[in-house]
Amino acid sequence: MIPRNYSLTQGDGYGIIVGFGALFAVGMVAATFCLKRYLGEPIDSSEGFSTAHRTVKTGLIASAVVSSWTWAATLLQSSSVAYLYGISGPFWYASGATIQIILFCIIAIELKRRAPFAHTFLEVIHARYGQIVH
């Protein structure tokens, strides 16, 4: 076996991870402080933080869905299908995902009608069946 020489020790690795974690935490606390002080952003609850106080528009939500579904394997497969089947290959490859997106949209609209203030499925179940099953 070939002996390996590592440039960092295990302690150095843990120090880097903990250091970057602490730096990130301090940065987030500073960003929260600046948002509250200079922009008047209300930071009253975790619900407001996690839902952005319900101010995210449809275009940003749509781009987030597309970007979360488009990853390396999707790009590789669509180019592979284009190589095999020509210009129509990526079109038909993407057509398969539209069925899922349409079903998701229909279900999301119906959920929003039935439980307009719910954020999680447990809150939807609470709105539908009451406190006894929640």
C-alpha positions in Angstrom: 0.0 0.0 0.0 1.1 3.5 -0.7 1.4 5.7 2.4 -0.8 8.7 2.2 0.2 12.2 3.4 -2.7 14.4 4.3 -2.2 18.1 4.2 -4.7 18.6 7.1 -5.2 16.6 10.2 -8.6 15.4 11.5 -8.6 18.2 14.1 -7.9 20.8 11.4 -10.9 19.4 9.5 -13.2 19.6 12.5 -11.9 23.1 13.2 -12.7 24.3 9.7 -16.2 22.8 9.8 -17.0 24.3 13.3 -15.4 27.6 12.3 -17.4 28.0 9.1 -20.5 26.9 11.0 -19.9 29.6 13.7 -19.1 32.2 11.0 -22.4 31.3 9.2 -24.4 31.6 12.4 -22.9 35.0 13.2 -23.6 36.1 9.7 -27.2 35.1 9.9 -27.7 36.8 13.3 -26.1 40.0 11.8 -28.4 39.8 8.7 -31.4 39.4 10.9 -30.4 42.3 13.0 -29.8 44.5 9.9 -33.2 43.5 8.3 -35.0 44.4 11.5 -33.2 47.6 12.2 -32.7 49.2 8.8 -35.5 47.7 6.6 -38.2 47.3 9.3 -38.6 43.7 8.4 -40.8 42.1 11.0 -39.1 39.1 12.6 -41.9 38.1 15.0 -42.1 34.3 14.5 -40.7 31.3 12.8 -43.9 31.1 10.7 -43.2 34.5 9.2 -39.6 33.6 8.5 -40.3 30.3 6.9 -43.1 31.6 4.7 -41.5 35.0 4.0 -44.7 36.6 5.4 -46.5 35.3 2.3 -44.9 37.8 0.0 -43.3 35.5 -2.5 -44.8 35.9 -6.0 -45.8 33.2 -8.4 -42.8 33.7 -10.8 -40.3 33.1 -8.0 -42.2 30.0 -6.8 -42.3 28.6 -10.3 -38.6 29.2 -10.8 -37.8 27.5 -7.5 -39.8 24.4 -8.5 -38.1 24.2 -11.9 -34.6 24.7 -10.4 -35.2 22.1 -7.8 -36.3 19.6 -10.4 -33.5 20.4 -12.8 -30.3 18.8 -11.6 -27.3 17.1 -13.2 -29.0 13.8 -14.1 -31.9 15.7 -15.8 -29.6 17.7 -17.9 -27.5 14.7 -18.8 -30.5 12.6 -19.7 -32.1 15.4 -21.8 -28.9 15.8 -23.8 -28.6 12.0 -24.2 -32.2 11.8 -25.5 -31.4 14.7 -27.9 -28.5 12.7 -29.2 -30.5 9.6 -29.7 -33.8 11.0 -31.0 -32.9 14.4 -32.4 -34.5 17.7 -31.6 -37.8 16.2 -30.5 -36.2 14.0 -27.8 -35.8 16.7 -25.1 -39.3 17.9 -25.8 -40.9 14.5 -25.2 -38.6 14.0 -22.2 -39.8 17.2 -20.6 -43.4 16.4 -21.5 -43.4 13.6 -19.0 -42.7 16.0 -16.2 -45.5 18.3 -17.1 -48.1 15.7 -16.0 -46.6 15.7 -12.5 -46.5 19.5 -12.4 -50.1 19.8 -13.5 -51.3 17.3 -10.9 -49.2 19.1 -8.2 -50.8 22.5 -9.2 -54.3 21.1 -9.1 -53.8 19.5 -5.7 -52.1 22.6 -4.3 -54.9 24.9 -5.5 -57.5 22.6 -3.9 -55.5 22.4 -0.6 -55.2 26.2 -0.5 -59.0 26.5 -1.0 -59.8 24.0 1.8 -57.1 25.1 4.3 -56.0 28.6 3.3 -53.7 29.2 6.3 -52.1 25.8 6.5 -48.4 25.5 6.0 -47.9 21.7 6.6 -49.9 18.6 5.9 -50.6 18.2 9.6 -52.3 21.6 9.6 -54.4 20.4 6.6 -55.4 17.3 8.5 -56.3 19.5 11.4 -58.5 21.7 9.2 -60.2 18.7 7.7 -60.7 16.3 10.6 -60.4 18.5 13.7 -58.4 18.5 16.9 -59.0 14.8 17.7 -56.8 13.4 15.0 -54.2 16.2 15.0 
